[in-house]
Amino acid sequence: MSDFKASLPFNALPDLPPPAELIESTEILKRCIEARVALAELKQAAELIPNSAVLVNALPPPKKPCATARPSMRVPRWCSAAC
């Protein structure tokens, strides 16, 4: 990316919205059906848990990224500045 110039516009972006053939391919639609079924099963299983907070509280907190890894990286609000 050394040849990036902020003063020059980049007009080689594809038109929006993308063609329907790219969005609604048979493979993508089949995976959407599988995902919908998996979400329905998960919702049904979650409804069987009497106290769902127990499940949520059992999850470990997300690992904090190190703010010194990349100076240009934006640090999330939940991350402390000290790594």
C-alpha positions, 0 to 999 in steps of 0.5 A: 500500500505504499502507492496510496494517495489520499488525494486521488479518488478510487473509482474502480469499486463495483456497482451496488447492489451486486448482481443477484447471481452472486447473492442468491446462489444455490450454495448460499441459499442452502447454507442459509437454510442450514443456519436457520435450522441451527439457530432454531435448534439453539433457540429451542435448547435455550428455552429448556434452560430454566436460568439462562444467565447461568449459561451466559455467566459460564462463558469466559470474557473475551481476550483483550487485544494488546494495544501495543501490537499495532499503533494504528489499531483502534482499542475497544472501550472494554480494553484497558490501555495497560497490556 
